[in-house]
Amino acid sequence: MIRKSFALLLALALVIGLTAMPLAAKEAPGTKSLNKSTLKNHAALFDVNRISSYFINNGLFATDPQTGDSGLEYPKGSGHYAIFTAGMWLLGLTEDTRELRAAAADYSTDFQGGIILPSGAPDDVTKEEYKVYKFDKGETVDAAAIAQGAPPEVIGDQMLYTVYNDANPANHMAVWQTQPIGLEVHQTIWGYAQAGPLGDCCFIKFEFQNKGPATLDSSYVAIFFDPDLGDAGDDYVACDIDLSMGYVYNGTAYDSHYGEQVPAMGCDFFQGPMVDSPGDTAFLPSGPVPDKKILPMTSFVKYINSSSTYSDPTLESAEGGYEAYNYVRGFVWDGSTFTDPTTGQASKFVNSGDPVTGTGWLGFYEAPPGDMRMAQSSGPFTLPKGETMEVVVGLVAGQSNNYLNSVSIMKYNDRAAQFAYDNDFVVGSPPPAPVVEVFEGDGELVLSWDETARDHKDAAGYAFEGYNVYQAPSRSGDASGQWTRIATFDKENFITKVYDEVFDVDANAIVVKPVQFGTDAGLKYSMYIDKDVVGGNVPLVNGKQYYFAVTGYTVNPDGTPKALENSIEPVVATPHKPELKTQYGTEHDTDLPVTVVPGDGASSGDITASAYVVDPAAITGHDYRIDFVFAESGADSGYANAIAVKDVTTGQTLFPKWNNISGGDNFPVFDGVTFSLLAPEPGQYGINTHAGAYAAYGAPYGGFDWTGTRTLTGVNAGGETFFGGGFLGENFFGSTLGPNDYNDIKIHFTSDESQWSKAYVYLRPEYGFQGIGTFPGWAEDITDPNNPRQVNICFLESEGSNAVDMHWDPIAADVGDGLGGREYLWIMDSDYDDGAGLYDDTNEGPSADVVFAMWPTNRGTYTELGDWTMTVLTLHPVKQGDHVTFSTAGLTAETSDAIGQQRLNQVQVFPNPYFGVNTAETTNFDQFVSFINLPEDGCVIRIFTLSGQLIRTIEHDDQTSIATWNLHNDQNIPVGSGMYIAHIEIPGVGEKILKLAIVNREARYLHL
């Protein structure tokens, strides 16, 4: 024990000693120190996706402008860095005197912020407008940036822009001591916030104009990198000639920073310099340019410490400029030729082999992995004075389960980036990222998110399709950085699983497999969770942190890729009981009373609605109203096809137009509630086959009901109800009624002749009017069931029938063929007139204002019509003024000291006793107990030993109901096993004393 304690003290002393030492930036190879510019520099951080990198207005990027250390973090938020510094070089010879000119951002830089004045001198670098501008999608580009040449609208989801120049001769002394070119560079950086390949890309466009006195000939543009992929001492670099890419990858399977999941990082020349080439065509995203061609990467070189062949160009020396010029032309620094050892042939592309397959020229055969530098270039080209050249490159990353698979994924991502470039960056985009809210309940969570994504569609043809819900054991995912998809809510549009080409880690190949997993189950904006899916589908534990994310995705069946998804944005959720002083007025999933209100005294249509509580903590107590929105033009003109939601209490319209009236869960969550509404959609009218006794069987069985002994059935003539024998008026012989004129009717059949009604009779086959007959009953419009309206009836008799007698009786008229004697029946919309003469040969009843037509015959062996009723059920389109109301009055949460006093006994510590483990602990390095059900507005927890010694004071004031104790005393020393007393002082409520037993686990000492 003494020996272990001494070792611990020694380790602590070493830690203290190390932390007292200042952190020093990595020195540039071949120099005495990392020279930092004393001029005014400004930097901004590109951080829209998984790449996070600094860009400075002096041409340097991927370096931290404050510390001078590595400045490109990948993946963003990981704390791991891939590049120490990088910059653009341009070297060439003056056309007349053949002097070398260079403008380079290396470890030092020839550049400073700002433009070159007409005099040829650099403008004042201290001007505020010469900064790195940063804009996110949707933001307005500053006029000052546009005046300098920035795009007037944001490219991608984030754009940076800056201007710099090399016209100050003093700056050139720190690099290669050449005279300035007079180069003015306009640099645009942009990227896309996506979960797919473009989420691993950063695009950079250099527009450089020669404002110097001489035309530059035999010129080359290069991108220089000092990559430090985690540990700087175990890297290799290589190039892919076909992709015009240079890249860095780990030289071993394990990196001290990244572990086994070491990424790869590369740079692609998407657009090199454009040069004259008669007969060729340069294909730019903006269109073809005849007699020109775009140069690809034309050379790739590397530098290694202490190597005679791969030596860094000497800084602070004119000689170093010629060494760099040889490099960018594809030669050794001294002008000799590189030889590919695998072919014996001269090559301008160092290490052009494939590390994944282990073939070709690789650094592995030359030296152990180490601290590498690299430069990839394109040329030669001429840059006449006064003219501008444009070059586009991209930083592309990839990370997989091992260092070689990361190379494959990086190259796969690069191909997607190349596709984006080829399409003029008209790329698809995922929808706006959902804003997620969490209700933290007792052993339960409810995730809810906003609806801003639902109408998203971009210029590339990607349309919003659905939401994915993910869970992971930590904020950064699982051990492989992955998240588990636990639910998908997608549109009902027959787009379900989406298949696409993806890189398969196990197969180390591109395969076609599902990338999205829709089910056509419908959209939803909330999800109830009471199980820990990634933890084994066990119940949630109060006080334990869980990690979720909600993303949206878009689909374009003809796109590349076919689906795009938001990046993961973790949401931390901790289930718990309500804080001590708060009492909810309701619970999750409680139904709210809903009222369907007719408008203008008219029918409220076939409107059904429901509402329920999602988040009890967010209930406002307000009243709400849902109105219908009617189309003003097009095929749906005059019909309700959307709704508007209003907070009646505040008068605020929450949703002016929500495009759904067809039920389901595709309705917004707001103020802790949601609702569902079902109404006839545009064009839906007529027989309601979803109602009635046989509705479960659909048409032609649904749409009617009856009371008593039904003696008739329908002749199956294709009707939409009554077994094929019942028709909406317009679907039989026609009708003069419009869609909004069809109402429910009830037909009464009776043997009481005193209740028989008059009816208009027509004779088949000429269908001529025969006169007034009798109908064994009557018919009513029951729009208002309490005040039914009797309506007229017409019927047909058929020559040859045995019952042509001006009385409607299809049973008696049946001639044994099951056709009911063709005694068709028409129920009219007109008020009953007792046969006063409304219908005749001029106003033919069978095609006049017919609501319902029926072709009946006798049912089974019935020989009499009997006494019974038949109801025909129709759809009722929404009318102006129809609306729905619901309220949350009386359901708001209440907070007071009095409630806290009543619930003081609920303040507890968990687990108690602590037997070496807490189910809320997520790793072996965690040890804590949780004080639960505390007030959010603060309390003081004091821990005592049984002897009364105060060992720990916890000021709880973080606006949560849970406080944790890490089982350390106030000196941050772990406490021993034993019994402890916790005194909890709660202002305004009272005091609580708890006993706590702690039994430590032996493993905790091993972790120290």
Backbone hydrogen bonds, N-H to C=O, Kabsch-Sander energy under -0.5 kcal/mol:
donor,donor_aa,acceptor,acceptor_aa,energy
5,S,1,M,-2.4
6,F,2,I,-2.5
7,A,3,R,-2.1
8,L,4,K,-2.2
9,L,5,S,-2.6
10,L,6,F,-2.4
11,A,7,A,-2.4
12,L,8,L,-2.6
13,A,9,L,-2.5
14,L,10,L,-2.3
15,V,11,A,-2.3
16,I,12,L,-2.6
17,G,13,A,-2.5
18,L,14,L,-2.6
19,T,15,V,-2.5
20,A,16,I,-1.1
21,M,18,L,-1.3
31,T,28,A,-1.8
35,N,33,S,-0.9
41,N,39,L,-0.7
44,A,55,F,-2.1
46,F,44,A,-0.6
46,F,53,S,-3.2
47,D,45,L,-0.6
49,N,51,I,-0.7
50,R,199,G,-2.1
52,S,73,E,-2.1
53,S,46,F,-2.2
54,Y,71,G,-1.3
55,F,44,A,-2.3
56,I,60,L,-2.6
57,N,42,H,-2.4
59,G,56,I,-1.4
61,F,86,A,-2.3
62,A,54,Y,-2.8
64,D,69,D,-3.2
68,G,64,D,-2.4
71,G,62,A,-2.2
71,G,83,I,-1.1
72,L,62,A,-0.6
72,L,83,I,-1.3
73,E,52,S,-3.1
73,E,71,G,-0.6
74,Y,80,H,-2.0
76,K,50,R,-1.9
78,S,75,P,-2.4
82,A,72,L,-2.8
83,I,72,L,-0.9
84,F,226,D,-2.8
85,T,226,D,-1.1
86,A,61,F,-1.5
87,G,224,F,-1.9
88,M,59,G,-0.5
89,W,222,A,-3.1
90,L,103,A,-1.7
91,L,220,Y,-2.3
92,G,101,R,-2.1
93,L,217,D,-3.0
94,T,99,E,-2.4
95,E,215,T,-2.5
98,R,94,T,-1.7
101,R,92,G,-2.9
102,A,179,Q,-0.7
103,A,90,L,-2.2
105,A,88,M,-1.4
106,D,104,A,-0.6
106,D,108,S,-3.4
110,D,104,A,-2.6
111,F,58,N,-0.6
112,Q,165,N,-2.0
114,G,163,V,-2.6
117,L,121,A,-3.0
120,G,117,L,-2.5
123,D,115,I,-2.7
127,K,124,D,-1.6
130,Y,127,K,-1.6
131,K,129,E,-1.5
133,Y,131,K,-0.8
133,Y,161,Y,-3.1
135,F,159,M,-2.9
137,K,157,D,-2.3
139,E,136,D,-2.5
141,V,152,P,-0.6
146,I,142,D,-2.2
147,A,143,A,-2.5
148,Q,144,A,-0.8
148,Q,145,A,-0.6
149,G,146,I,-1.5
150,A,145,A,-2.5
157,D,191,G,-2.7
158,Q,191,G,-1.1
159,M,135,F,-3.1
160,L,189,I,-3.1
161,Y,133,Y,-1.9
162,T,187,Q,-2.0
164,Y,185,V,-2.2
165,N,112,Q,-2.5
166,D,183,L,-1.6
171,N,168,N,-1.1
172,H,168,N,-0.6
172,H,169,P,-1.0
173,M,170,A,-1.2
174,A,171,N,-1.1
175,V,172,H,-0.8
177,Q,172,H,-2.3
184,E,182,G,-0.5
184,E,209,Q,-2.3
185,V,164,Y,-3.5
185,V,183,L,-0.5
186,H,184,E,-0.5
186,H,207,E,-2.9
187,Q,162,T,-2.9
187,Q,185,V,-0.6
188,T,186,H,-0.5
188,T,205,K,-2.3
189,I,160,L,-2.7
190,W,203,F,-2.2
191,G,158,Q,-1.5
192,Y,198,L,-0.7
194,Q,192,Y,-1.6
195,A,565,E,-3.2
199,G,196,G,-1.8
200,D,197,P,-2.1
201,C,198,L,-1.3
202,C,395,L,-2.2
203,F,190,W,-2.8
204,I,393,V,-3.0
205,K,188,T,-3.1
206,F,391,V,-3.1
207,E,186,H,-2.4
207,E,205,K,-0.6
208,F,206,F,-0.7
208,F,389,M,-2.2
209,Q,184,E,-2.7
210,N,387,E,-2.4
211,K,182,G,-3.2
211,K,209,Q,-1.1
216,L,383,L,-2.3
217,D,93,L,-3.9
217,D,215,T,-0.6
219,S,381,F,-2.8
220,Y,91,L,-2.7
221,V,378,S,-2.2
222,A,89,W,-2.3
223,I,376,Q,-2.4
224,F,87,G,-3.0
224,F,222,A,-0.5
225,F,374,M,-2.9
226,D,85,T,-2.7
228,D,82,A,-0.8
230,G,81,Y,-2.7
230,G,228,D,-1.8
231,D,229,L,-0.9
234,D,231,D,-1.1
235,D,232,A,-0.5
235,D,370,G,-1.6
236,Y,249,Y,-2.8
238,A,247,Y,-2.4
239,C,351,N,-2.0
240,D,245,M,-3.1
241,I,239,C,-0.5
244,S,240,D,-0.7
244,S,241,I,-0.9
245,M,240,D,-2.1
246,G,267,C,-2.0
247,Y,238,A,-3.0
248,V,265,M,-2.8
249,Y,236,Y,-2.6
251,G,234,D,-3.6
255,D,259,G,-2.3
259,G,255,D,-2.5
261,Q,258,Y,-0.9
262,V,260,E,-1.5
264,A,398,G,-2.5
265,M,248,V,-1.9
266,G,396,V,-3.2
267,C,246,G,-2.8
268,D,394,G,-2.2
269,F,244,S,-2.4
270,F,268,D,-1.4
270,F,392,V,-0.9
271,Q,392,V,-2.5
272,G,295,L,-0.8
275,V,273,P,-0.5
275,V,293,K,-2.5
277,S,291,D,-2.4
280,D,277,S,-2.4
282,A,289,V,-3.0
283,F,281,T,-0.6
284,L,282,A,-1.0
284,L,287,G,-1.6
287,G,284,L,-1.7
289,V,282,A,-2.5
291,D,280,D,-2.8
292,K,280,D,-0.6
292,K,289,V,-0.9
293,K,275,V,-2.0
295,L,273,P,-2.8
295,L,293,K,-0.5
298,T,377,S,-2.7
299,S,377,S,-1.3
300,F,348,K,-2.3
301,V,375,A,-2.5
303,Y,373,R,-2.1
304,I,310,Y,-3.2
305,N,371,D,-0.7
307,S,304,I,-1.3
311,S,309,T,-0.9
316,E,175,V,-2.3
317,S,175,V,-1.2
317,S,314,T,-0.5
320,G,317,S,-0.6
321,G,317,S,-0.7
321,G,318,A,-0.7
322,Y,318,A,-1.1
323,E,319,E,-1.9
324,A,320,G,-2.5
325,Y,321,G,-2.2
326,N,322,Y,-2.2
327,Y,323,E,-1.9
328,V,324,A,-2.6
329,R,325,Y,-1.2
330,G,327,Y,-2.1
331,F,326,N,-2.8
332,V,336,S,-2.7
333,W,309,T,-0.6
335,G,332,V,-2.8
340,D,345,Q,-3.0
343,T,340,D,-1.1
344,G,340,D,-3.1
347,S,338,F,-2.1
350,V,300,F,-2.7
350,V,348,K,-0.6
352,S,349,F,-0.6
353,G,361,W,-2.8
354,D,359,T,-2.8
358,G,354,D,-1.6
359,T,354,D,-1.4
362,L,360,G,-0.7
365,Y,362,L,-1.4
366,E,363,G,-1.7
367,A,363,G,-2.2
370,G,235,D,-2.3
372,M,370,G,-1.1
373,R,303,Y,-1.7
374,M,225,F,-2.6
375,A,301,V,-2.2
376,Q,223,I,-1.8
377,S,299,S,-2.1
378,S,221,V,-2.2
381,F,219,S,-1.1
383,L,216,L,-3.2
386,G,210,N,-4.2
387,E,384,P,-2.0
389,M,208,F,-2.5
391,V,206,F,-2.4
392,V,271,Q,-2.2
393,V,204,I,-2.8
394,G,268,D,-1.5
395,L,202,C,-3.2
396,V,266,G,-2.5
396,V,394,G,-0.5
397,A,200,D,-2.4
398,G,264,A,-1.7
406,S,402,N,-1.8
407,V,403,Y,-0.8
408,S,404,L,-1.6
409,I,405,N,-2.6
410,M,406,S,-2.5
411,K,407,V,-2.2
412,Y,408,S,-2.0
413,N,409,I,-2.9
414,D,410,M,-2.1
415,R,411,K,-1.7
416,A,412,Y,-1.5
417,A,413,N,-2.1
418,Q,414,D,-2.6
419,F,415,R,-1.9
420,A,416,A,-1.8
421,Y,417,A,-2.3
422,D,418,Q,-2.8
423,N,419,F,-1.3
424,D,421,Y,-2.0
425,F,420,A,-2.8
426,V,423,N,-2.2
427,V,425,F,-1.9
436,V,434,P,-0.7
437,E,448,S,-3.5
439,F,446,V,-2.5
440,E,438,V,-0.6
441,G,439,F,-0.8
441,G,444,E,-2.6
443,G,441,G,-1.1
444,E,441,G,-0.7
445,L,529,I,-2.7
446,V,439,F,-1.9
447,L,527,M,-2.4
448,S,437,E,-2.5
449,W,525,Y,-2.0
450,D,435,V,-1.3
454,R,451,E,-1.6
456,H,453,A,-2.1
458,D,462,Y,-2.1
461,G,458,D,-1.8
463,A,461,G,-0.5
463,A,555,V,-2.0
464,F,456,H,-2.7
465,E,553,Y,-2.6
466,G,553,Y,-1.5
467,Y,489,F,-2.7
468,N,551,T,-2.4
469,V,487,A,-2.7
470,Y,549,A,-3.1
471,Q,484,T,-2.4
472,A,547,Y,-1.9
477,G,474,S,-1.7
478,D,482,Q,-2.1
481,G,478,D,-2.2
484,T,471,Q,-2.8
485,R,483,W,-0.6
486,I,469,V,-3.1
486,I,484,T,-0.5
487,A,469,V,-1.3
489,F,467,Y,-2.4
491,K,465,E,-2.3
493,N,491,K,-1.3
496,T,494,F,-0.7
498,V,516,Q,-2.0
499,Y,497,K,-0.5
500,D,513,K,-2.1
502,V,511,V,-3.1
504,D,502,V,-0.6
504,D,509,A,-3.2
505,V,503,F,-0.7
508,N,504,D,-1.8
509,A,504,D,-1.3
511,V,502,V,-2.9
511,V,509,A,-0.5
513,K,500,D,-2.2
513,K,511,V,-0.6
515,V,498,V,-3.4
516,Q,498,V,-1.2
518,G,496,T,-1.2
522,G,490,D,-1.2
527,M,447,L,-2.5
529,I,445,L,-3.1
532,D,538,V,-3.7
533,V,531,K,-1.1
536,G,533,V,-1.5
537,N,532,D,-2.0
538,V,532,D,-1.1
540,L,530,D,-1.5
542,N,540,L,-0.5
543,G,575,P,-2.8
544,K,541,V,-1.8
546,Y,573,A,-2.7
547,Y,472,A,-0.8
548,F,546,Y,-0.5
548,F,571,V,-2.6
549,A,470,Y,-1.6
551,T,468,N,-2.5
553,Y,466,G,-2.3
554,T,564,L,-2.7
555,V,463,A,-2.3
556,N,562,K,-2.7
559,G,556,N,-2.4
564,L,554,T,-1.9
566,N,552,G,-2.2
571,V,548,F,-3.1
573,A,546,Y,-2.7
576,H,441,G,-1.7
580,L,934,L,-1.2
582,T,579,E,-2.2
583,Q,894,E,-2.7
585,G,891,L,-0.7
589,D,613,V,-3.3
590,T,587,E,-1.6
592,L,611,A,-3.1
595,T,885,T,-2.7
597,V,595,T,-0.6
597,V,883,H,-3.4
602,A,599,G,-2.7
606,D,876,H,-1.5
607,I,605,G,-1.7
608,T,606,D,-0.5
608,T,678,L,-2.4
610,S,676,S,-2.3
611,A,592,L,-0.6
612,Y,674,T,-2.2
613,V,590,T,-2.0
614,V,672,G,-3.1
615,D,672,G,-1.8
618,A,615,D,-1.7
619,I,616,P,-0.8
624,Y,886,F,-3.0
625,R,646,K,-2.3
626,I,884,V,-3.4
627,D,625,R,-0.6
627,D,644,A,-2.5
628,F,882,D,-0.8
629,V,642,A,-2.9
631,A,639,Y,-2.8
637,S,634,G,-1.7
638,G,631,A,-3.0
639,Y,636,D,-2.6
641,N,629,V,-2.3
642,A,629,V,-1.2
643,I,658,W,-1.8
644,A,627,D,-2.8
645,V,655,F,-2.3
646,K,625,R,-2.6
647,D,652,Q,-3.2
648,V,623,D,-1.7
648,V,646,K,-1.0
649,T,623,D,-1.1
651,G,647,D,-2.3
652,Q,647,D,-0.6
654,L,645,V,-1.7
654,L,652,Q,-0.8
655,F,645,V,-1.8
658,W,643,I,-2.8
659,N,657,K,-0.5
660,N,658,W,-2.2
663,G,677,L,-2.5
667,F,665,D,-2.6
670,F,673,V,-2.5
673,V,670,F,-2.8
674,T,612,Y,-1.9
676,S,610,S,-2.8
678,L,608,T,-3.0
679,A,661,I,-2.8
684,Q,681,E,-2.8
685,Y,683,G,-0.9
686,G,875,L,-0.7
688,N,873,L,-2.7
689,T,687,I,-1.3
691,A,688,N,-1.6
693,A,704,F,-1.3
694,Y,701,Y,-0.5
694,Y,704,F,-0.5
695,A,692,G,-1.6
697,Y,694,Y,-1.8
698,G,695,A,-1.6
701,Y,698,G,-2.2
702,G,698,G,-1.5
703,G,691,A,-3.6
705,D,871,T,-2.1
707,T,869,T,-2.0
709,T,867,D,-0.6
710,R,708,G,-0.8
713,T,857,T,-2.7
715,V,855,W,-2.7
716,N,714,G,-0.6
717,A,715,V,-1.9
717,A,724,G,-1.9
719,G,724,G,-2.7
720,E,726,G,-0.6
721,T,726,G,-1.8
723,F,700,P,-2.1
724,G,700,P,-0.6
724,G,721,T,-0.9
725,G,722,F,-1.7
726,G,721,T,-2.5
727,F,853,A,-3.0
729,G,851,V,-2.1
731,N,728,L,-2.1
732,F,729,G,-1.6
733,F,729,G,-0.5
734,G,729,G,-1.3
736,T,848,A,-2.0
741,D,738,G,-2.2
742,Y,739,P,-0.7
745,I,872,V,-1.6
746,K,780,E,-2.3
747,I,870,M,-3.4
748,H,746,K,-0.5
748,H,778,W,-3.3
749,F,747,I,-0.6
749,F,868,W,-3.1
750,T,776,P,-2.4
753,E,751,S,-0.9
755,Q,752,D,-2.1
756,W,753,E,-1.4
757,S,775,F,-1.7
757,S,777,G,-1.2
759,A,773,G,-2.1
760,Y,793,I,-2.3
761,V,771,G,-2.8
762,Y,795,F,-2.1
763,L,768,G,-2.2
764,R,797,E,-3.0
767,Y,763,L,-2.2
768,G,763,L,-1.0
770,Q,761,V,-3.1
771,G,761,V,-1.1
773,G,759,A,-3.3
773,G,771,G,-0.5
774,T,806,M,-2.2
775,F,757,S,-2.6
777,G,775,F,-2.9
778,W,748,H,-1.4
779,A,791,V,-0.5
780,E,746,K,-2.3
781,D,789,R,-3.5
782,I,744,D,-2.1
782,I,780,E,-0.6
787,N,784,D,-1.7
789,R,781,D,-2.5
790,Q,788,P,-0.5
791,V,779,A,-2.2
792,N,830,S,-1.8
794,C,826,W,-2.5
795,F,760,Y,-2.5
796,L,824,Y,-2.2
797,E,762,Y,-2.6
799,E,764,R,-2.0
801,S,798,S,-2.1
802,N,813,A,-0.6
804,V,801,S,-0.5
805,D,803,A,-1.3
808,W,774,T,-2.2
809,D,807,H,-0.7
813,A,809,D,-2.0
814,D,810,P,-0.8
814,D,811,I,-0.6
822,R,819,L,-2.0
823,E,820,G,-1.5
824,Y,822,R,-2.2
825,L,854,M,-2.7
826,W,794,C,-3.5
827,I,852,F,-3.2
828,M,792,N,-2.4
828,M,826,W,-0.6
829,D,849,D,-2.0
832,Y,790,Q,-2.3
840,D,843,N,-1.4
844,E,842,T,-1.0
847,S,844,E,-1.1
848,A,845,G,-1.7
850,V,848,A,-2.3
851,V,827,I,-3.1
852,F,827,I,-1.5
853,A,727,F,-2.6
854,M,825,L,-2.8
855,W,725,G,-2.9
857,T,713,T,-2.3
859,R,711,T,-3.0
860,G,858,N,-0.6
862,Y,859,R,-2.0
868,W,749,F,-1.5
868,W,866,G,-0.6
869,T,707,T,-1.9
870,M,747,I,-2.6
871,T,705,D,-2.8
872,V,745,I,-2.7
873,L,703,G,-2.6
873,L,871,T,-0.6
874,T,872,V,-0.5
875,L,686,G,-4.1
882,D,879,K,-2.1
883,H,597,V,-2.3
884,V,626,I,-2.3
885,T,595,T,-2.5
886,F,624,Y,-1.8
887,S,593,P,-0.7
888,T,622,H,-2.4
891,L,888,T,-1.9
894,E,583,Q,-2.6
896,S,581,K,-2.1
900,G,896,S,-1.6
901,Q,897,D,-2.4
902,Q,898,A,-1.8
903,R,899,I,-1.6
904,L,901,Q,-0.7
906,Q,903,R,-2.6
907,V,904,L,-1.6
908,Q,906,Q,-0.6
908,Q,932,I,-1.1
910,F,930,S,-2.9
914,Y,997,A,-3.2
915,F,913,P,-0.9
916,G,914,Y,-0.9
916,G,999,V,-1.0
921,E,918,N,-2.4
926,D,923,T,-1.2
929,V,965,W,-1.9
930,S,910,F,-3.6
931,F,963,A,-3.5
932,I,908,Q,-2.5
932,I,930,S,-0.6
934,L,961,S,-2.6
938,G,935,P,-1.0
939,C,956,H,-1.8
940,V,985,E,-2.1
941,I,954,I,-2.7
942,R,940,V,-0.5
942,R,983,H,-2.7
943,I,952,R,-3.1
944,F,981,I,-3.4
945,T,949,Q,-2.0
946,L,979,M,-0.6
948,G,945,T,-2.1
951,I,943,I,-2.7
951,I,949,Q,-0.5
952,R,943,I,-1.3
954,I,941,I,-3.3
955,E,953,T,-0.5
956,H,939,C,-2.3
956,H,954,I,-0.9
957,D,955,E,-0.8
959,Q,936,E,-0.8
963,A,931,F,-2.2
965,W,929,V,-2.5
969,N,973,I,-2.3
970,D,951,I,-2.5
972,N,969,N,-2.3
975,V,967,L,-2.6
978,G,998,I,-2.5
980,Y,996,L,-2.6
981,I,944,F,-2.8
982,A,994,L,-3.2
983,H,942,R,-2.9
983,H,981,I,-0.5
984,I,982,A,-0.6
984,I,992,K,-3.2
985,E,940,V,-2.8
985,E,983,H,-0.6
986,I,984,I,-0.6
986,I,990,G,-2.8
989,V,986,I,-2.1
990,G,986,I,-2.3
992,K,984,I,-2.2
994,L,982,A,-2.7
996,L,980,Y,-3.0
998,I,978,G,-2.8
999,V,914,Y,-3.3
1004,R,1001,R,-1.4
1005,Y,1002,E,-1.5
1006,L,1002,E,-0.8
1007,H,1003,A,-1.6
1008,L,1004,R,-0.8
